[in-house]
Amino acid sequence: MTATESRPAVPAQEVPTALPLQPEDPPRVGDFWLRGRLSVTPAGFLYAARNEDGKHAVVAMMAEGSADDAAARERFQRAVDQVPADLIVGRNTEDDDDLALWAAIGPVVADNGSSSSADSRAIAERHGGEILSAVLMDRIPHIGKLRGPDFRHYWESRRRPGLFRLWPLPWPAALKSASWLAILLSLVTMLVLMLAALLIAWLLFKDKPNVDPEPLIPPPSSTVTVTITPTTPPPASPSPTGTGSPTPSGSPTTSSSPTPGGTEGTIPTNVPSSGTVPTNPADRY
């Protein structure tokens, strides 16, 4: 038996299982769905990811604190540019000022227990760790003697994942034909719903009568003002004959006065004998 035959078979390197995603982790960045956490540093996160075509990758994404630092973002971009271009399968640009920067490193062979799968995962994780280390500057050698407290970034306590966007996609360069179609369909749907609401409101209230009728205002030419002033009968006067006897209250009196035409006539007063004044002026005649 030769030495080759007696050598035991070396098992393939076991690919470590990723930790479950936390509620604050994004479910998706770009075209990659995140499947679990591989490592966490103050600078960011390493995720195991897969796109819709079934290709696996390792996604390096900045944390909330480092993503808000312009110098840290610049170091992240420079570190991603130093990775071989054939290993970068996806990334966002520094144009997304409000989002955390990320880069997908791969392709990673699916976990099938072979050594090639473990090697591709290890290579992707090593490059992702170098990118996050460049943000922290923890691999820069110290110059001179170590004195005083250790250096620490002001944002290291903010270790939540950085801001991300699921929808809409970055405007307008990253929009695909499917995205344009979805936006167009959403606008058409909103327009149809608005028109349907207006039609329903018109059908409900078109035959409804007015609750309060409009006031009737006569035209100014036909307005007539009538003022009724009650009058009292004059007191009894002495007889014109000079006898000094008043006019009997029980008998009607007549008076003569010239008429406008020059003739004289009698106008009965019909004053009641009781001497009371009627409340209604029409009852006096």
Backbone as CSV, one residue per row, in Angstrom:
resi,resn,N_x,N_y,N_z,CA_x,CA_y,CA_z,C_x,C_y,C_z
1,MET,0.848,-1.190,0.000,0.000,0.000,0.000,0.880,1.235,0.000
2,THR,0.628,2.088,-0.895,1.428,3.301,-1.026,1.028,4.321,0.039
3,ALA,1.882,5.378,0.118,1.614,6.425,1.106,0.363,7.211,0.758
4,THR,0.119,7.283,-0.573,-1.060,8.040,-0.990,-2.331,7.327,-0.575
5,GLU,-2.308,6.001,-0.683,-3.492,5.265,-0.319,-3.737,5.240,1.190
6,SER,-2.644,5.330,1.988,-2.824,5.279,3.432,-3.197,6.628,4.041
7,ARG,-3.081,7.738,3.254,-3.394,9.065,3.806,-4.915,9.188,3.934
8,PRO,-5.391,9.588,5.114,-6.859,9.716,5.268,-7.382,10.901,4.472
9,ALA,-8.580,10.782,4.044,-9.216,11.852,3.263,-9.491,13.055,4.154
10,VAL,-9.153,14.244,3.653,-9.374,15.483,4.399,-10.788,15.963,4.123
11,PRO,-11.615,16.130,5.123,-12.982,16.593,4.868,-12.972,18.044,4.396
12,ALA,-13.944,18.361,3.613,-14.062,19.734,3.101,-14.327,20.695,4.250
13,GLN,-13.796,21.904,4.086,-13.989,22.912,5.122,-15.471,23.238,5.260
14,GLU,-15.920,23.227,6.484,-17.342,23.464,6.726,-17.647,24.943,6.629
15,VAL,-18.644,25.279,5.854,-19.050,26.669,5.700,-19.850,27.078,6.928
16,PRO,-19.447,28.147,7.638,-20.181,28.528,8.849,-21.592,28.983,8.506
17,THR,-22.507,28.642,9.370,-23.899,29.024,9.171,-24.093,30.470,9.600
18,ALA,-24.776,31.229,8.783,-25.015,32.634,9.096,-26.041,32.760,10.213
19,LEU,-25.903,33.821,11.005,-26.855,34.095,12.063,-28.143,34.658,11.468
20,PRO,-29.261,34.477,12.127,-30.519,34.987,11.565,-30.510,36.519,11.488
21,LEU,-31.271,37.016,10.574,-31.421,38.455,10.445,-32.218,39.019,11.617
22,GLN,-31.890,40.225,12.003,-32.605,40.927,13.056,-33.701,41.803,12.448
23,PRO,-34.678,42.235,13.263,-35.762,43.060,12.695,-35.268,44.334,12.026
24,GLU,-34.138,44.891,12.485,-33.665,46.132,11.872,-32.873,45.904,10.597
25,ASP,-32.544,44.657,10.274,-31.786,44.375,9.062,-32.669,44.533,7.829
26,PRO,-32.100,45.037,6.749,-32.891,45.142,5.517,-33.116,43.764,4.904
27,PRO,-34.301,43.487,4.399,-34.522,42.191,3.747,-33.849,42.095,2.381
28,ARG,-33.600,43.270,1.783,-33.034,43.251,0.435,-32.274,44.547,0.188
29,VAL,-31.135,44.441,-0.498,-30.389,45.602,-0.964,-30.087,45.374,-2.442
30,GLY,-30.505,46.314,-3.266,-30.311,46.140,-4.698,-31.049,44.926,-5.218
31,ASP,-30.320,44.064,-5.913,-30.913,42.835,-6.454,-30.696,41.627,-5.557
32,PHE,-30.175,41.813,-4.354,-29.799,40.698,-3.497,-30.706,40.650,-2.274
33,TRP,-31.247,39.437,-2.040,-32.026,39.171,-0.837,-31.071,38.672,0.236
34,LEU,-31.112,39.320,1.400,-30.221,38.938,2.491,-30.778,37.719,3.212
35,ARG,-29.875,36.783,3.538,-30.300,35.521,4.150,-29.839,35.376,5.593
36,GLY,-28.801,36.106,6.010,-28.327,35.997,7.378,-27.091,36.846,7.592
37,ARG,-26.749,37.031,8.864,-25.560,37.797,9.230,-24.343,36.875,9.300
38,LEU,-23.223,37.345,8.723,-21.961,36.617,8.819,-21.053,37.220,9.877
39,SER,-20.996,38.538,9.969,-20.179,39.211,10.985,-20.688,40.628,11.163
40,VAL,-20.357,41.192,12.323,-20.792,42.547,12.669,-19.597,43.295,13.234
41,THR,-19.338,44.502,12.738,-18.290,45.382,13.238,-18.881,46.778,13.422
42,PRO,-18.181,47.671,14.132,-18.700,49.035,14.233,-18.845,49.729,12.890
43,ALA,-18.105,49.284,11.888,-18.187,49.916,10.569,-19.362,49.422,9.758
44,GLY,-19.819,48.197,9.988,-20.915,47.685,9.178,-21.128,46.199,9.389
45,PHE,-21.750,45.575,8.397,-22.197,44.184,8.494,-21.770,43.417,7.253
46,LEU,-21.588,42.119,7.445,-21.420,41.189,6.338,-22.624,40.259,6.326
47,TYR,-23.298,40.182,5.193,-24.497,39.360,5.055,-24.268,38.293,3.997
48,ALA,-24.875,37.148,4.217,-24.993,36.145,3.163,-26.219,36.482,2.338
49,ALA,-26.046,36.543,1.021,-27.118,37.032,0.154,-27.209,36.171,-1.095
50,ARG,-28.338,36.322,-1.771,-28.580,35.618,-3.039,-29.522,36.464,-3.868
51,ASN,-29.253,36.552,-5.160,-30.135,37.315,-6.031,-31.209,36.417,-6.602
52,GLU,-32.066,36.990,-7.421,-33.199,36.222,-7.959,-32.770,35.194,-8.989
53,ASP,-31.550,35.309,-9.515,-31.039,34.317,-10.460,-30.401,33.120,-9.768
54,GLY,-30.383,33.138,-8.435,-29.812,32.013,-7.688,-28.332,32.137,-7.412
55,LYS,-27.714,33.277,-7.704,-26.286,33.448,-7.465,-26.070,33.935,-6.035
56,HIS,-25.128,33.320,-5.343,-24.832,33.667,-3.963,-23.708,34.694,-3.918
57,ALA,-23.721,35.505,-2.859,-22.702,36.538,-2.691,-22.642,36.915,-1.221
58,VAL,-21.604,37.679,-0.878,-21.437,38.256,0.450,-21.581,39.766,0.301
59,VAL,-22.478,40.339,1.069,-22.773,41.775,0.986,-22.158,42.468,2.187
60,ALA,-21.309,43.466,1.913,-20.748,44.334,2.953,-21.539,45.627,2.941
61,MET,-22.121,45.986,4.081,-22.980,47.167,4.176,-22.566,48.006,5.373
62,MET,-22.562,49.322,5.192,-22.140,50.234,6.247,-23.190,50.305,7.345
63,ALA,-22.718,50.597,8.556,-23.621,50.805,9.683,-24.176,52.226,9.643
64,GLU,-25.110,52.488,10.552,-25.762,53.798,10.565,-24.770,54.912,10.871
65,GLY,-23.889,54.691,11.853,-22.952,55.737,12.223,-21.922,56.010,11.147
66,SER,-21.306,54.967,10.597,-20.292,55.169,9.568,-20.886,55.718,8.280
67,ALA,-22.137,55.374,7.982,-22.753,55.875,6.749,-23.022,57.368,6.811
68,ASP,-23.093,57.944,8.003,-23.315,59.383,8.145,-22.021,60.182,8.133
69,ASP,-20.875,59.507,8.055,-19.571,60.183,8.044,-19.060,60.208,6.609
70,ALA,-18.830,61.409,6.087,-18.383,61.536,4.697,-17.015,60.889,4.497
71,ALA,-16.104,61.032,5.455,-14.778,60.419,5.326,-14.868,58.894,5.340
72,ALA,-15.756,58.342,6.182,-15.923,56.888,6.214,-16.509,56.378,4.899
73,ARG,-17.428,57.106,4.328,-17.990,56.697,3.036,-16.916,56.712,1.950
74,GLU,-16.054,57.696,2.003,-14.983,57.751,1.009,-14.023,56.577,1.170
75,ARG,-13.689,56.209,2.399,-12.817,55.053,2.614,-13.482,53.769,2.140
76,PHE,-14.804,53.655,2.343,-15.526,52.464,1.865,-15.451,52.378,0.344
77,GLN,-15.683,53.482,-0.338,-15.629,53.473,-1.798,-14.223,53.122,-2.297
78,ARG,-13.198,53.689,-1.657,-11.831,53.401,-2.085,-11.489,51.935,-1.872
79,ALA,-11.954,51.354,-0.761,-11.665,49.941,-0.505,-12.387,49.037,-1.504
80,VAL,-13.613,49.410,-1.883,-14.336,48.601,-2.875,-13.644,48.681,-4.238
81,ASP,-13.100,49.839,-4.578,-12.407,49.984,-5.862,-11.124,49.152,-5.914
82,GLN,-10.530,48.821,-4.779,-9.309,48.025,-4.760,-9.568,46.533,-4.873
83,VAL,-10.813,46.112,-4.714,-11.163,44.698,-4.892,-11.184,44.396,-6.389
84,PRO,-10.702,43.235,-6.821,-10.756,42.907,-8.257,-12.162,43.058,-8.819
85,ALA,-12.220,43.634,-10.017,-13.521,43.968,-10.604,-14.384,42.739,-10.842
86,ASP,-13.757,41.581,-11.115,-14.559,40.391,-11.392,-15.205,39.823,-10.129
87,LEU,-14.820,40.312,-8.952,-15.414,39.837,-7.708,-16.560,40.730,-7.228
88,ILE,-16.697,41.914,-7.786,-17.780,42.814,-7.396,-18.965,42.542,-8.311
89,VAL,-20.002,41.952,-7.751,-21.180,41.589,-8.548,-22.327,42.578,-8.358
90,GLY,-22.152,43.556,-7.509,-23.196,44.563,-7.312,-22.757,45.563,-6.262
91,ARG,-23.211,46.815,-6.418,-22.874,47.874,-5.469,-23.766,49.086,-5.755
92,ASN,-23.874,49.965,-4.775,-24.500,51.254,-5.031,-23.418,52.325,-5.029
93,THR,-23.753,53.483,-5.507,-22.764,54.528,-5.697,-22.910,55.576,-4.603
94,GLU,-21.952,56.470,-4.573,-21.971,57.547,-3.592,-23.021,58.599,-3.921
95,ASP,-23.734,58.453,-5.050,-24.823,59.384,-5.361,-25.990,59.222,-4.383
96,ASP,-26.116,58.050,-3.778,-27.180,57.822,-2.791,-26.723,58.388,-1.447
97,ASP,-26.823,59.698,-1.307,-26.304,60.338,-0.096,-27.084,59.944,1.141
98,ASP,-28.373,59.622,0.984,-29.193,59.300,2.150,-29.210,57.819,2.475
99,LEU,-28.478,56.996,1.726,-28.487,55.551,1.945,-27.104,55.077,2.372
100,ALA,-27.074,53.932,3.031,-25.805,53.321,3.407,-25.182,52.648,2.183
101,LEU,-23.875,52.780,2.047,-23.178,52.147,0.927,-23.052,50.642,1.177
102,TRP,-23.114,49.875,0.101,-22.971,48.435,0.197,-22.299,47.928,-1.070
103,ALA,-21.730,46.737,-0.967,-21.091,46.088,-2.114,-21.269,44.587,-1.969
104,ALA,-21.641,43.931,-3.067,-21.824,42.477,-3.105,-20.588,41.847,-3.730
105,ILE,-19.990,40.900,-3.015,-18.750,40.248,-3.440,-19.059,38.792,-3.737
106,GLY,-18.616,38.326,-4.886,-18.893,36.959,-5.292,-18.222,36.653,-6.627
107,PRO,-18.695,35.707,-7.370,-19.801,34.813,-6.981,-19.343,33.762,-5.982
108,VAL,-20.267,33.384,-5.120,-20.016,32.358,-4.116,-20.727,31.090,-4.560
109,VAL,-19.998,29.987,-4.554,-20.584,28.702,-4.938,-21.578,28.275,-3.873
110,ALA,-22.707,27.742,-4.315,-23.729,27.288,-3.370,-23.148,26.260,-2.407
111,ASP,-23.662,26.276,-1.201,-23.148,25.395,-0.149,-23.568,23.955,-0.459
112,ASN,-22.611,23.224,-1.070,-22.873,21.825,-1.392,-21.913,20.882,-0.686
113,GLY,-21.177,21.395,0.309,-20.236,20.561,1.055,-18.882,20.402,0.416
114,SER,-18.650,21.006,-0.729,-17.369,20.859,-1.411,-16.392,21.928,-0.933
115,SER,-15.118,21.713,-1.248,-14.092,22.677,-0.854,-14.187,23.952,-1.672
116,SER,-14.634,23.851,-2.898,-14.753,25.054,-3.735,-15.786,26.011,-3.163
117,SER,-16.858,25.457,-2.612,-17.876,26.317,-1.992,-17.315,27.042,-0.785
118,ALA,-16.549,26.320,0.049,-15.960,26.944,1.223,-14.911,27.973,0.837
119,ASP,-14.131,27.694,-0.195,-13.083,28.633,-0.603,-13.687,29.918,-1.155
120,SER,-14.714,29.782,-1.968,-15.326,30.987,-2.524,-15.985,31.837,-1.434
121,ARG,-16.604,31.186,-0.464,-17.179,31.930,0.653,-16.085,32.609,1.471
122,ALA,-15.000,31.921,1.725,-13.909,32.491,2.517,-13.281,33.683,1.801
123,ILE,-13.107,33.586,0.486,-12.517,34.700,-0.266,-13.434,35.918,-0.220
124,ALA,-14.725,35.692,-0.400,-15.669,36.809,-0.368,-15.712,37.451,1.009
125,GLU,-15.705,36.633,2.065,-15.725,37.188,3.414,-14.437,37.944,3.724
126,ARG,-13.300,37.447,3.202,-12.042,38.145,3.465,-12.042,39.526,2.824
127,HIS,-12.528,39.638,1.604,-12.587,40.945,0.953,-13.603,41.858,1.647
128,GLY,-14.728,41.300,2.080,-15.686,42.120,2.799,-15.140,42.633,4.104
129,GLY,-14.367,41.785,4.813,-13.749,42.232,6.061,-12.714,43.324,5.819
130,GLU,-11.965,43.214,4.712,-10.987,44.259,4.395,-11.681,45.590,4.098
131,ILE,-12.828,45.546,3.459,-13.548,46.791,3.172,-13.991,47.464,4.455
132,LEU,-14.567,46.694,5.380,-15.018,47.282,6.645,-13.829,47.704,7.512
133,SER,-12.705,46.993,7.422,-11.520,47.391,8.175,-10.949,48.703,7.658
134,ALA,-11.055,48.925,6.365,-10.604,50.205,5.815,-11.434,51.358,6.356
135,VAL,-12.710,51.111,6.602,-13.547,52.157,7.181,-13.112,52.459,8.607
136,LEU,-12.799,51.423,9.375,-12.368,51.600,10.762,-10.916,52.069,10.881
137,MET,-10.101,51.822,9.841,-8.662,52.135,9.862,-7.945,51.387,10.986
138,ASP,-8.408,50.159,11.271,-7.805,49.394,12.359,-6.575,48.612,11.913
139,ARG,-6.298,48.552,10.616,-5.122,47.834,10.133,-3.993,48.771,9.728
140,ILE,-4.162,50.052,9.984,-3.083,50.995,9.693,-2.053,50.900,10.823
141,PRO,-0.811,50.699,10.497,0.196,50.561,11.577,0.391,51.884,12.307
142,HIS,0.626,51.774,13.610,0.855,52.958,14.430,2.268,53.494,14.190
143,ILE,2.353,54.798,14.166,3.647,55.460,14.004,4.036,56.070,15.350
144,GLY,5.201,55.713,15.836,5.658,56.236,17.113,5.193,55.370,18.272
145,LYS,5.350,55.881,19.465,4.995,55.154,20.664,3.516,55.342,20.989
146,LEU,2.955,54.298,21.579,1.554,54.352,21.968,1.436,55.101,23.297
147,ARG,0.762,56.226,23.277,0.564,57.027,24.471,-0.872,57.528,24.493
148,GLY,-1.405,57.650,25.682,-2.742,58.180,25.808,-3.807,57.136,25.502
149,PRO,-5.048,57.563,25.491,-6.152,56.620,25.232,-6.148,56.142,23.789
150,ASP,-6.770,55.024,23.571,-6.855,54.460,22.231,-7.817,55.286,21.387
151,PHE,-7.577,55.258,20.085,-8.419,56.018,19.159,-9.762,55.300,18.972
152,ARG,-10.802,56.099,18.917,-12.131,55.542,18.691,-12.957,56.547,17.886
153,HIS,-13.678,56.037,16.888,-14.541,56.893,16.082,-15.749,57.354,16.908
154,TYR,-16.197,58.544,16.616,-17.330,59.093,17.376,-18.637,58.361,17.058
155,TRP,-18.690,57.638,15.952,-19.942,56.999,15.546,-19.961,55.505,15.859
156,GLU,-18.977,55.003,16.585,-18.899,53.551,16.802,-20.053,53.014,17.639
157,SER,-20.701,53.867,18.434,-21.823,53.387,19.246,-23.098,53.230,18.423
158,ARG,-23.143,53.785,17.234,-24.333,53.677,16.374,-24.118,52.514,15.410
159,ARG,-24.472,51.332,15.856,-24.163,50.123,15.099,-25.381,49.520,14.405
160,ARG,-26.446,50.246,14.330,-27.589,49.725,13.579,-27.275,49.763,12.086
161,PRO,-27.935,48.920,11.288,-27.722,48.995,9.834,-28.093,50.372,9.293
162,GLY,-27.371,50.793,8.277,-27.638,52.092,7.676,-28.960,52.111,6.932
163,LEU,-29.335,53.289,6.496,-30.601,53.446,5.784,-30.557,52.702,4.460
164,PHE,-31.678,52.132,4.101,-31.793,51.395,2.842,-33.126,51.730,2.214
165,ARG,-33.289,51.390,0.971,-34.513,51.680,0.230,-34.921,50.440,-0.557
166,LEU,-36.166,50.025,-0.355,-36.706,48.921,-1.140,-37.458,49.424,-2.354
167,TRP,-38.219,50.517,-2.185,-39.017,51.049,-3.285,-39.308,52.513,-2.993
168,PRO,-39.176,53.384,-3.979,-38.780,53.104,-5.356,-37.273,52.935,-5.480
169,LEU,-36.837,52.395,-6.580,-35.419,52.243,-6.824,-34.784,53.611,-7.014
170,PRO,-33.447,53.720,-6.878,-32.801,55.028,-7.045,-33.189,55.674,-8.373
171,TRP,-33.585,56.911,-8.301,-34.147,57.629,-9.455,-33.050,58.414,-10.167
172,PRO,-33.071,58.483,-11.515,-33.890,57.670,-12.417,-33.065,56.611,-13.132
173,ALA,-31.718,56.612,-12.899,-30.857,55.775,-13.728,-31.110,54.291,-13.504
174,ALA,-31.418,53.892,-12.269,-31.556,52.472,-11.953,-32.939,51.917,-12.276
175,LEU,-33.847,52.766,-12.755,-35.185,52.279,-13.064,-35.153,51.392,-14.307
176,LYS,-35.739,50.242,-14.183,-35.843,49.332,-15.311,-37.217,49.468,-15.952
177,SER,-37.416,48.738,-17.025,-38.711,48.823,-17.710,-39.846,48.350,-16.803
178,ALA,-39.570,47.320,-15.990,-40.607,46.848,-15.069,-40.948,47.912,-14.034
179,SER,-39.942,48.673,-13.590,-40.205,49.729,-12.616,-41.032,50.846,-13.223
180,TRP,-40.695,51.242,-14.448,-41.492,52.272,-15.125,-42.928,51.802,-15.297
181,LEU,-43.111,50.541,-15.656,-44.467,50.018,-15.841,-45.235,50.022,-14.529
182,ALA,-44.572,49.668,-13.426,-45.260,49.670,-12.131,-45.675,51.082,-11.726
183,ILE,-44.812,52.059,-11.955,-45.162,53.445,-11.621,-46.325,53.915,-12.481
184,LEU,-46.301,53.594,-13.766,-47.386,54.005,-14.653,-48.711,53.372,-14.232
185,LEU,-48.678,52.086,-13.899,-49.905,51.420,-13.463,-50.430,52.008,-12.157
186,SER,-49.550,52.361,-11.253,-50.002,52.958,-9.994,-50.651,54.318,-10.226
187,LEU,-50.090,55.121,-11.137,-50.696,56.422,-11.427,-52.063,56.266,-12.089
188,VAL,-52.178,55.318,-13.011,-53.470,55.085,-13.667,-54.499,54.598,-12.657
189,THR,-54.081,53.725,-11.747,-55.009,53.233,-10.718,-55.497,54.365,-9.823
190,MET,-54.601,55.254,-9.429,-55.008,56.397,-8.607,-55.996,57.291,-9.346
191,LEU,-55.760,57.513,-10.637,-56.667,58.347,-11.417,-58.045,57.715,-11.529
192,VAL,-58.097,56.403,-11.761,-59.385,55.709,-11.864,-60.141,55.775,-10.536
193,LEU,-59.453,55.591,-9.433,-60.113,55.668,-8.131,-60.663,57.065,-7.850
194,MET,-59.930,58.090,-8.231,-60.419,59.460,-8.031,-61.662,59.725,-8.863
195,LEU,-61.664,59.291,-10.116,-62.842,59.483,-10.963,-64.040,58.695,-10.426
196,ALA,-63.809,57.481,-9.945,-64.910,56.696,-9.378,-65.487,57.364,-8.139
197,ALA,-64.629,57.943,-7.296,-65.124,58.643,-6.109,-65.965,59.857,-6.487
198,LEU,-65.530,60.613,-7.485,-66.311,61.768,-7.926,-67.653,61.345,-8.510
199,LEU,-67.680,60.250,-9.270,-68.938,59.773,-9.846,-69.902,59.315,-8.758
200,ILE,-69.418,58.608,-7.767,-70.286,58.153,-6.672,-70.850,59.342,-5.907
201,ALA,-70.020,60.342,-5.631,-70.510,61.528,-4.925,-71.573,62.260,-5.738
202,TRP,-71.400,62.344,-7.058,-72.396,63.024,-7.898,-73.710,62.257,-7.934
203,LEU,-73.656,60.927,-7.996,-74.879,60.138,-8.012,-75.622,60.212,-6.678
204,LEU,-74.908,60.355,-5.590,-75.563,60.410,-4.280,-76.242,61.751,-4.021
205,PHE,-75.713,62.834,-4.510,-76.192,64.154,-4.123,-76.842,64.936,-5.269
206,LYS,-77.008,64.325,-6.422,-77.563,65.096,-7.535,-79.047,65.400,-7.339
207,ASP,-79.846,64.505,-6.707,-81.291,64.700,-6.525,-81.651,65.120,-5.107
208,LYS,-80.728,65.465,-4.302,-81.016,65.837,-2.925,-81.531,67.273,-2.870
209,PRO,-82.745,67.528,-2.266,-83.263,68.906,-2.207,-82.460,69.747,-1.234
210,ASN,-82.662,71.061,-1.403,-81.996,71.990,-0.507,-82.616,71.904,0.887
211,VAL,-81.798,71.887,1.886,-82.296,71.816,3.262,-82.980,73.118,3.651
212,ASP,-82.413,74.251,3.384,-82.975,75.568,3.697,-83.290,76.279,2.389
213,PRO,-84.596,76.617,2.147,-84.918,77.332,0.899,-84.301,78.717,0.907
214,GLU,-84.069,79.217,-0.260,-83.473,80.537,-0.379,-84.491,81.604,0.015
215,PRO,-84.079,82.680,0.673,-85.025,83.741,1.069,-85.601,84.461,-0.145
216,LEU,-86.892,84.813,-0.035,-87.579,85.516,-1.113,-87.370,87.019,-0.943
217,ILE,-86.663,87.615,-1.826,-86.347,89.041,-1.765,-87.049,89.725,-2.939
218,PRO,-88.066,90.580,-2.679,-88.746,91.270,-3.782,-87.813,92.270,-4.440
219,PRO,-88.077,92.570,-5.684,-87.244,93.566,-6.372,-87.438,94.940,-5.759
220,PRO,-86.486,95.834,-5.868,-86.605,97.161,-5.243,-87.755,97.993,-5.784
221,SER,-88.183,97.802,-7.037,-89.226,98.636,-7.634,-90.604,98.379,-7.025
222,SER,-90.880,97.180,-6.510,-92.188,96.843,-5.966,-92.231,96.877,-4.438
223,THR,-91.220,97.391,-3.800,-91.198,97.457,-2.344,-92.058,98.622,-1.865
224,VAL,-93.026,98.322,-0.973,-93.941,99.335,-0.439,-93.881,99.257,1.077
225,THR,-93.700,100.379,1.712,-93.650,100.446,3.180,-94.954,101.035,3.677
226,VAL,-95.678,100.318,4.526,-96.966,100.740,5.068,-96.791,100.929,6.567
227,THR,-97.153,102.113,7.059,-97.058,102.416,8.486,-98.446,102.708,9.014
228,ILE,-98.891,101.976,10.025,-100.224,102.136,10.624,-100.044,102.754,11.998
229,THR,-100.649,103.919,12.186,-100.552,104.623,13.473,-101.939,104.750,14.073
230,PRO,-102.229,104.127,15.215,-103.566,104.251,15.827,-103.798,105.693,16.321
231,THR,-105.032,106.155,16.141,-105.404,107.527,16.568,-106.513,107.457,17.603
232,THR,-106.624,108.492,18.378,-107.689,108.607,19.400,-108.695,109.666,18.956
233,PRO,-109.958,109.488,19.279,-110.970,110.487,18.861,-110.774,111.798,19.610
234,PRO,-111.082,112.926,18.987,-110.930,114.239,19.657,-111.915,114.358,20.800
235,PRO,-111.614,115.179,21.822,-112.556,115.356,22.949,-113.807,116.096,22.510
236,ALA,-114.877,115.907,23.271,-116.165,116.564,22.934,-116.017,118.078,23.042
237,SER,-116.506,118.788,22.047,-116.423,120.260,21.992,-117.787,120.852,22.341
238,PRO,-117.873,122.104,22.866,-119.179,122.738,23.169,-120.017,122.934,21.933
239,SER,-121.272,123.024,22.153,-122.230,123.198,21.035,-121.962,124.528,20.360
240,PRO,-122.055,124.534,19.034,-121.834,125.808,18.321,-122.939,126.824,18.577
241,THR,-124.039,126.447,19.167,-125.143,127.408,19.409,-124.887,128.298,20.598
242,GLY,-123.897,127.935,21.417,-123.577,128.754,22.573,-124.372,128.434,23.799
243,THR,-125.174,127.393,23.801,-125.958,127.031,24.988,-125.113,126.389,26.050
244,GLY,-123.939,125.932,25.684,-123.050,125.312,26.665,-123.326,123.889,26.950
245,SER,-124.243,123.243,26.220,-124.514,121.817,26.457,-123.661,121.000,25.510
246,PRO,-122.991,119.980,26.019,-122.150,119.158,25.129,-122.990,118.285,24.224
247,THR,-122.321,117.781,23.239,-123.002,116.902,22.279,-123.280,115.583,22.958
248,PRO,-124.521,115.080,22.802,-124.829,113.789,23.432,-123.902,112.718,22.909
249,SER,-123.438,111.896,23.862,-122.494,110.825,23.452,-123.192,109.658,22.828
250,GLY,-124.496,109.528,23.002,-125.198,108.362,22.469,-125.653,108.530,21.055
251,SER,-125.630,109.757,20.501,-126.105,109.963,19.133,-124.937,110.283,18.239
252,PRO,-124.961,109.772,17.028,-123.865,110.070,16.097,-123.914,111.520,15.696
253,THR,-122.731,112.031,15.420,-122.604,113.419,14.997,-122.164,113.469,13.560
254,THR,-122.585,114.537,12.947,-122.209,114.754,11.548,-121.557,116.097,11.453
255,SER,-120.651,116.204,10.556,-119.970,117.474,10.324,-119.956,117.761,8.855
256,SER,-119.981,119.015,8.554,-119.968,119.446,7.152,-118.623,120.071,6.875
257,SER,-118.078,119.697,5.802,-116.786,120.268,5.381,-116.781,120.355,3.888
258,PRO,-116.135,121.364,3.390,-116.091,121.470,1.936,-115.306,120.330,1.335
259,THR,-115.803,119.822,0.263,-115.137,118.744,-0.470,-114.159,119.343,-1.436
260,PRO,-113.227,118.547,-1.905,-112.279,119.084,-2.881,-112.965,119.631,-4.105
261,GLY,-114.131,119.134,-4.479,-114.809,119.616,-5.677,-115.631,120.879,-5.426
262,GLY,-115.681,121.384,-4.173,-116.435,122.593,-3.874,-117.799,122.324,-3.305
263,THR,-118.229,121.081,-3.139,-119.527,120.718,-2.591,-119.372,120.279,-1.175
264,GLU,-120.449,120.334,-0.424,-120.440,119.930,0.969,-121.089,118.566,1.102
265,GLY,-120.626,117.783,2.036,-121.202,116.470,2.293,-121.041,116.112,3.743
266,THR,-121.687,115.072,4.143,-121.612,114.610,5.532,-120.805,113.332,5.590
267,ILE,-119.945,113.269,6.597,-119.114,112.067,6.805,-119.449,111.528,8.168
268,PRO,-120.112,110.388,8.269,-120.425,109.830,9.581,-119.166,109.317,10.247
269,THR,-119.096,109.633,11.503,-117.934,109.141,12.276,-118.186,107.796,12.899
270,ASN,-119.461,107.524,13.283,-119.830,106.222,13.879,-118.963,105.900,15.089
271,VAL,-118.801,106.867,15.957,-118.036,106.636,17.181,-118.918,105.907,18.166
272,PRO,-118.532,104.817,18.762,-119.372,104.103,19.726,-119.659,104.970,20.923
273,SER,-120.873,104.709,21.492,-121.303,105.526,22.643,-120.502,105.242,23.887
274,SER,-119.861,104.133,23.947,-119.120,103.787,25.161,-117.882,104.634,25.338
275,GLY,-117.416,105.256,24.244,-116.234,106.079,24.333,-114.913,105.336,24.298
276,THR,-114.970,104.033,24.092,-113.724,103.243,24.011,-113.170,103.291,22.610
277,VAL,-111.881,103.266,22.524,-111.219,103.304,21.214,-110.938,101.870,20.774
278,PRO,-111.435,101.475,19.625,-111.149,100.097,19.157,-109.661,99.933,18.888
279,THR,-109.235,98.741,19.152,-107.804,98.448,18.923,-107.487,98.369,17.453
280,ASN,-108.413,97.862,16.632,-108.191,97.757,15.200,-108.731,99.020,14.540
281,PRO,-107.889,99.758,13.825,-108.401,100.983,13.160,-109.522,100.699,12.182
282,ALA,-109.618,99.522,11.606,-110.666,99.235,10.636,-112.034,99.125,11.290
283,ASP,-112.055,98.862,12.609,-113.348,98.739,13.285,-113.995,100.098,13.556
284,ARG,-113.296,101.150,13.337,-113.858,102.463,13.614,-114.861,102.888,12.543
285,TYR,-114.849,102.278,11.384,-115.682,102.712,10.261,-116.699,101.624,9.927
